[in-house]
Amino acid sequence: MNDWPEGRHGDNRGDRYGRGSANAQPESARVMRQVRRGQAAPPGPGGYGPGPSAPQYGGGVPPQPSYVNGGDDGAYGNGYDSGYNTGQVYGSPGGGGHGGGPGDYDRGPRPAPNWRRRIKWTAITLVTVLVVTSVATYFWADSKLNREVDLSKVIDRPEQGDGTNYLIVGSDSRAGMSAEEKKKLHTGSAEGKRTDSMMILHTGGNGDTLISLPRDSDVEIPTFVGSESGKTYQGTGRHVKLNAAYAEDGPELLVRTVEFNTGLRIDHYVEIGFAGFANIVDAVGGVEIDIPKGGMKDTKSGADFPAGKQTLNGEQSLAFVRTRYALKGSDLDRTKNQQKFLNALANQVATPGTILNPFKLYPTMGAGLDSLVVDKDMGLYDLGKMFWAMKGVNGGDGTSMNMPISGSANGNLVWDKAKVKQLVEELKNDEKVTVSGE
């Protein structure tokens, strides 16, 4: 057995209760001491241990704490008895215990919110969301590009010049269109694909230039390799309208013909069909066009517009850019209308109402990308660069013109060879264009 503490302070029971005592006797009944209320004596230096005068256990039974006047030799420090007898079981109201006084829960005013930290984390969250959304949009848009044109099949190409040259084609492809859509858009039901519009866009350090190539331009079909057959077809000096090259063997022969007749290397090819064009216009909510005095009416294209400003939907826009029989200058005037419309469309697409509105932006991008056919080396960066250059040119920040024409032969428009040569040299060297076209 362990040493038992004695009943009274300083009283040693000797051998009666010592360890291994042969004279051990049963302990008599103890009397519960009366606890007096009062202020507790300060604890001993040992906190909960005995004071410095307490003897070691080996020499006898240590002195016991005094309960008189709430006194304490260190066994129950911090005024435990005083707190118990005043009803504060775990400590006094203002003390360091866990008592139930109201002061225990009075933690003072709440600190002011750290707005700088909140703004910082809000900004970080917004930037993260923006980056993730941008990356996801990029890969989504990139996956929708139809990279079908292989410019490596084009032979005998001119040398690479400065800047970048895009051949932009509006085709009359009716692929995927129902009979009802063909009737509604006045496209007819001709088989195959033809080009209703062709443009060269040059981007460089000395201003961008957009050159319309009339579809009735007189050109020579050179030697070429068939895009599907891989067979070489020798040139015979045969002259046709420019859009016939596209009808004969598609985009690759069109690029080959343009390069052969101009001497300008084409870096990228972009094509959009009837349905895609109309869908883009509808996706942005229509395009505002100012129809000149006298209005415009053409039964073949379906155009029927009074004079003045008006918003054209997809069907009406397609009729506007295809109209030529109602125009005095026929194909030359049509190319001017096409450039005019592209300017209005680009400005509409680039408005905050479209770019910042996902309910407009994604349908517009989807409609455009689904209907675009590009070359295998075309990326979204190249496509974006082309779009902004077109917007700038049509907005007055560059040069917009037709290919210089000197006259006509057999119903075809003949290019002015001297002016075309000068124009091509300026484009190759990325110089400011000084040549003008009708």
C-alpha positions, 0 to 999 in steps of 0.5 A: 500500500501507498503512504496515506496522508494523515488526518490533520496537518502536521500529525504523523501517525508513525508506524500504525499506518506505515508501509509493511507495519506489523502493528497496522490498525484500522483507521477510525472514522474521520470527521469532515472538516467545516469549510470556511468561506473566505478568500483563498490563500495564495498557492504555494510556489509549486502550483498544485504541488506542496510548498517548499517546507513540505518534506519528501515522501520518503521521510514521512507523510507530507503535510495536508492542505488547510481548509480553514478560511479557504486556505490552501497549501497549493493542493487546490490552487486558484481559489477553488473553494472560494469559487465553489462556495460562492456558486461559481463552480469553475471560476469567478466571472472575470477569471480565467476559468470557464465559469458561467458569468456573462463576462466570459462571453464578452469578447469585445467588438468583431474585427472589421473585414479585411477588404483588401484580402477579400478583393485580392481573392475575388480578383484571383478567382475571377482571373482563374475562371477567365483563364479556364473559360478562355482555354476551354473556348479555344480548344472548343473553337479549334476543334470546329475548324474544317481543315480540308484544303491541302495547299501542299498539292499546289505546284510551282508556287511563287516565292514567299513575300513579306506579310501574310496573304489570305484568299477568302472565298464565298461559295455557293455550296448548297451542301446540307441544305434542304429543298425548303432552305434552297427555296427560301434563300433563292440559291437554286439547286445547281450541283457542285460548288461555285464561287460568288465572291473572292478576295485577297487580304494582305496583312503586314506592317504598312497597312492591310489591303483587301482586294476583290477579285471579280468572278468574271475575271479573265484568267489562264488555267495553268498546269496543275495536279488534281486534288483528288486524282493526283494526276498532272494536267498540262496547261494549254493556255485555256482562258476561263472566268476565275470562278470556273477554276474553282468549279473544275477542281476546287480550292487547290486549283483556284489557289494555283490559278490565282498564284499563276495569274498574279505571281502572289503567293497565297498563305491561307485559304478561307471559304464560307458557304451560303447557309453558314453566311446566313446563320452568322448574320442571324446569330448576331441579330442582323446587320444594318445596311444603308441601301442607296437611293432607288432601292434594290430589287433582283428576282434572281437573288431575292433582293427587294429592299427600299432605300435607306437604313435597315437591318437585314436578317440572314436571308436578306443579307445573302440576297444583298451580297449576291445581287448583280443583275440589278446593279449598273456595274454588275460584278464590279458593283457587287464586289463593292457591296460585298466589301460594304457588307463585310464591314458592317458584319465585322463591326456588329460581331465586334461589339461588346453586346456580342463579345461579352454576351455568351448567349450571342458569342457562342452561337455566332462562333459556332455558326461561323466555325461550322461553315468555314473551310480552311487550309490545313495550316490555318490556326485560330490565331491566323483566323482571328488576325484575318478577321481583325484585319478585315474589320480594320480595312473596311473601317478605314484603317487600310486599303479596300479595292478591286483588282485593276481592270483594263477592259473586257474580252468575250464577256470576261473582265481583263486585268490591267497587267501593268497595275497588277504587276505593280500591286503585287510587287508592293504586296510582296515587299509589304509596302504601302499600296499606291495602285488603285482599282475600280 
